[in-house]
Amino acid sequence: MNQAEQVVETKLDGQIGWICLNRPHRLNAVIPQLVEELYAAFEHFERAGARAVILSGRGRAFCAGHDLQSDTGTTDELKLRRELQKIQDVTRMIQRVPYPVIAAVNGYALGAGCEFALVCDLIIAAADARFGFPEVGVGLSVTGGISHLLPVTLGLVRAKELLFFGDMFTAEQAQSMGLINRVVALDELAQTAEDAARRLAQLPPLALARAKYALNRGIQSDMEAALQLEVEHAVAAIQSKEYSHTSGNFRKK
């Protein structure tokens, strides 16, 4: 794909915004351009006055994590920190914008892709969705606030299990753990997400924004500290001998 092409597509349908990750040939794996365009997309819909936004991925996956095949292998600390903080800025943006963000997840949502999904306000997954955090297994570290979000949501012991072993888990398992809201058939995913978005768009926008802000603040007392610690760990991991950028994408083992 030509780097000049957009890798994040956006569409405004009335009051509903759609953001679609568009690197299907790489399972929508993360590259710096995707991070920048994703951040800009959320910012754009805030300016446009969207009342709800749906985040999805084109093709067979929501997002399969970092695109390690496009990784230059750099260990330059300043560059690493800037790239990691840009990814974390997406987390901050999703949680800051006044409108609710719905993740519509199909296929793989791994590593950074799982982080993108789980930091959304609501998560609707197709029955074929597979979630997971394979970072430890390839010598990396989580980066999107997950070190805070998972223990708060699941408890410390279950969070450690998911991060230590890195095993993929199904949409049904994610729902039973309380990580996602709904599981639907793949052919119902887009419509279910749209129906939820349109229902949210009918609510009083200031009241909804305040509810989102209050709930996020209620669990975020240590989120910023977690984000900063994740950068330290991720930089150290990438600079270590354990990590090889030729490992390939985060996919099923």
C-alpha positions as CSV (number, residue, x, y, z in Angstrom):
1,M,0.0,0.0,0.0
2,N,1.2,3.5,-0.9
3,Q,1.9,5.4,2.3
4,A,0.2,8.4,0.8
5,E,-3.1,6.5,0.9
6,Q,-5.4,6.8,3.9
7,V,-5.3,3.8,6.2
8,V,-8.2,5.1,8.4
9,E,-11.5,5.8,6.6
10,T,-14.2,8.1,8.1
11,K,-17.8,8.8,7.3
12,L,-20.4,11.0,9.0
13,D,-24.0,9.7,8.6
14,G,-26.2,12.3,10.2
15,Q,-25.0,12.4,13.8
16,I,-23.2,9.1,13.6
17,G,-19.5,8.9,12.8
18,W,-17.9,5.8,11.4
19,I,-14.1,5.1,11.7
20,C,-12.8,2.1,9.8
21,L,-9.2,0.9,10.0
22,N,-8.3,0.1,6.4
23,R,-5.2,-2.1,6.1
24,P,-7.0,-5.4,5.4
25,H,-4.0,-6.9,3.7
26,R,-2.2,-6.6,7.0
27,L,-5.2,-7.4,9.2
28,N,-5.3,-3.7,10.0
29,A,-2.0,-3.9,11.9
30,V,-0.7,-0.7,13.5
31,I,1.8,1.5,11.8
32,P,2.5,5.2,12.8
33,Q,0.4,6.5,9.9
34,L,-2.6,4.5,11.2
35,V,-2.2,5.9,14.7
36,E,-2.0,9.5,13.5
37,E,-5.0,9.1,11.2
38,L,-7.0,7.4,14.0
39,Y,-6.3,10.2,16.4
40,A,-7.2,12.8,13.8
41,A,-10.5,11.0,13.0
42,F,-11.7,11.2,16.6
43,E,-10.7,14.9,16.7
44,H,-12.5,15.5,13.4
45,F,-15.8,14.0,14.7
46,E,-15.6,16.1,17.8
47,R,-15.4,19.2,15.7
48,A,-18.2,17.9,13.4
49,G,-20.5,17.5,16.4
50,A,-21.0,13.8,16.1
51,R,-23.2,12.3,18.8
52,A,-21.8,8.8,18.7
53,V,-18.9,7.1,16.8
54,I,-18.3,3.5,15.7
55,L,-14.8,2.1,15.4
56,S,-14.4,-0.9,13.2
57,G,-11.8,-2.7,11.0
58,R,-12.1,-3.6,7.3
59,G,-11.6,-7.2,6.2
60,R,-11.0,-10.2,8.4
61,A,-9.8,-8.4,11.5
62,F,-10.5,-5.5,13.7
63,C,-6.7,-4.9,14.4
64,A,-4.0,-7.6,14.7
65,G,-1.7,-5.5,16.8
66,H,1.5,-3.8,15.8
67,D,2.8,-4.5,12.3
68,L,6.1,-5.9,13.2
69,Q,7.1,-6.5,9.6
70,S,7.1,-2.8,9.0
71,D,9.1,-2.2,12.1
72,T,12.5,-0.6,11.4
73,G,14.0,-2.2,14.5
74,T,15.0,1.2,15.9
75,T,15.9,1.4,19.6
76,D,16.3,5.1,19.6
77,E,14.7,6.0,22.9
78,L,13.4,9.5,21.9
79,K,11.7,8.1,18.8
80,L,10.3,5.2,20.7
81,R,8.8,7.4,23.4
82,R,7.2,9.7,20.8
83,E,5.6,6.7,18.9
84,L,4.4,5.1,22.1
85,Q,3.0,8.3,23.5
86,K,1.1,8.8,20.2
87,I,-0.6,5.4,20.7
88,Q,-1.4,6.4,24.2
89,D,-2.8,9.7,22.9
90,V,-5.5,7.6,21.1
91,T,-6.5,6.2,24.5
92,R,-6.7,9.6,26.0
93,M,-8.6,10.9,23.0
94,I,-11.2,8.1,23.1
95,Q,-11.8,8.8,26.8
96,R,-11.8,12.6,26.4
97,V,-14.2,13.1,23.5
98,P,-17.7,14.0,24.7
99,Y,-19.4,11.5,22.4
100,P,-19.6,7.7,23.2
101,V,-17.3,5.5,21.1
102,I,-18.5,2.0,20.2
103,A,-16.0,-0.7,19.1
104,A,-17.5,-3.1,16.5
105,V,-15.0,-6.0,16.6
106,N,-14.7,-8.8,14.2
107,G,-11.8,-11.3,13.8
108,Y,-8.6,-10.6,15.6
109,A,-8.3,-7.8,18.2
110,L,-4.8,-8.5,19.5
111,G,-2.2,-6.4,21.3
112,A,-2.7,-2.7,20.4
113,G,-5.8,-3.7,18.6
114,C,-7.3,-5.2,21.7
115,E,-6.3,-2.1,23.6
116,F,-8.0,0.1,21.0
117,A,-11.2,-1.9,21.4
118,L,-11.3,-2.2,25.2
119,V,-10.7,1.5,25.8
120,C,-13.9,2.3,23.9
121,D,-17.0,3.1,25.8
122,L,-19.0,0.1,24.5
123,I,-17.8,-3.0,22.8
124,I,-19.9,-5.1,20.5
125,A,-18.2,-8.2,19.1
126,A,-19.0,-10.7,16.3
127,A,-19.0,-14.3,17.4
128,D,-15.8,-14.8,15.4
129,A,-13.8,-12.2,17.4
130,R,-10.7,-13.2,19.1
131,F,-9.0,-11.1,21.7
132,G,-5.6,-11.3,23.3
133,F,-2.4,-9.7,24.6
134,P,0.6,-11.5,23.1
135,E,3.1,-8.8,24.0
136,V,4.9,-10.6,26.8
137,G,5.4,-13.7,24.5
138,V,7.3,-11.6,21.9
139,G,9.3,-9.6,24.4
140,L,7.1,-6.5,24.4
141,S,4.9,-4.6,26.8
142,V,1.3,-3.3,26.8
143,T,0.9,0.4,26.1
144,G,-2.7,1.6,25.9
145,G,-3.6,1.9,29.5
146,I,-4.4,-1.8,29.8
147,S,-2.2,-2.2,32.8
148,H,-4.7,0.0,34.6
149,L,-7.9,-1.0,32.9
150,L,-7.6,-4.8,33.2
151,P,-7.0,-5.0,36.9
152,V,-9.8,-2.5,37.6
153,T,-12.2,-4.5,35.4
154,L,-11.2,-8.1,36.0
155,G,-9.2,-8.1,39.2
156,L,-5.4,-8.4,39.5
157,V,-5.1,-12.2,39.3
158,R,-7.2,-12.6,36.1
159,A,-5.4,-9.6,34.5
160,K,-2.1,-11.2,35.2
161,E,-3.3,-14.5,33.7
162,L,-4.3,-12.7,30.4
163,L,-1.0,-10.7,30.2
164,F,1.4,-13.4,31.3
165,F,0.2,-16.2,29.1
166,G,-1.1,-14.1,26.2
167,D,-3.7,-16.7,25.2
168,M,-6.4,-15.6,22.9
169,F,-9.9,-15.7,24.2
170,T,-13.3,-15.7,22.4
171,A,-16.0,-13.0,22.3
172,E,-18.1,-15.2,24.5
173,Q,-15.3,-15.5,27.1
174,A,-14.7,-11.7,26.9
175,Q,-18.4,-11.1,27.6
176,S,-18.4,-13.5,30.5
177,M,-15.4,-11.7,32.0
178,G,-17.2,-8.4,31.7
179,L,-14.8,-7.0,29.1
180,I,-17.4,-6.4,26.3
181,N,-21.1,-5.7,26.1
182,R,-22.6,-7.9,23.5
183,V,-21.8,-10.8,21.1
184,V,-23.7,-11.0,17.8
185,A,-23.5,-12.9,14.5
186,L,-20.9,-11.4,12.1
187,D,-23.6,-10.4,9.6
188,E,-25.4,-8.5,12.4
189,L,-22.4,-6.6,13.8
190,A,-22.6,-3.4,11.8
191,Q,-26.3,-3.0,12.2
192,T,-26.2,-3.7,15.9
193,A,-23.5,-1.2,16.4
194,E,-25.4,1.4,14.3
195,D,-28.6,0.8,16.3
196,A,-26.7,1.3,19.6
197,A,-25.1,4.5,18.2
198,R,-28.4,5.9,17.0
199,R,-30.0,5.2,20.4
200,L,-27.1,7.0,22.1
201,A,-27.4,9.9,19.7
202,Q,-31.0,10.5,20.9
203,L,-29.9,11.1,24.5
204,P,-29.2,14.6,25.9
205,P,-25.6,15.1,24.7
206,L,-24.4,17.1,27.7
207,A,-25.9,14.6,30.2
208,L,-24.3,11.7,28.3
209,A,-20.9,13.5,28.1
210,R,-21.0,14.2,31.8
211,A,-21.9,10.6,32.6
212,K,-19.0,9.4,30.4
213,Y,-16.6,11.8,32.1
214,A,-17.7,10.9,35.6
215,L,-17.5,7.2,35.0
216,N,-14.0,7.5,33.4
217,R,-12.8,9.7,36.2
218,G,-14.1,7.2,38.7
219,I,-11.6,4.6,37.6
220,Q,-8.8,6.8,36.3
221,S,-7.2,8.0,39.4
222,D,-4.1,6.1,38.5
223,M,-4.6,5.8,34.7
224,E,-2.0,8.5,33.9
225,A,0.6,6.9,36.2
226,A,-0.2,3.6,34.4
227,L,0.3,5.2,31.0
228,Q,3.6,6.7,32.0
229,L,4.9,3.4,33.4
230,E,3.9,1.6,30.3
231,V,6.1,3.8,28.2
232,E,9.0,3.1,30.5
233,H,8.5,-0.6,30.2
234,A,7.8,-0.6,26.4
235,V,11.0,1.4,25.7
236,A,13.0,-1.0,27.9
237,A,11.4,-4.0,26.2
238,I,12.1,-2.8,22.6
239,Q,15.7,-2.0,23.6
240,S,16.2,-5.4,25.2
241,K,17.6,-8.6,23.6
242,E,14.3,-10.4,24.1
243,Y,12.4,-8.5,21.4
244,S,12.8,-9.3,17.7
245,H,11.0,-7.1,15.2
246,T,11.1,-10.0,12.7
247,S,8.6,-12.0,14.8
248,G,5.7,-11.2,12.5
249,N,2.3,-9.9,13.4
250,F,0.4,-10.8,16.6
251,R,-1.6,-13.7,15.2
252,K,-2.8,-17.0,16.3
253,K,-0.1,-19.4,17.4
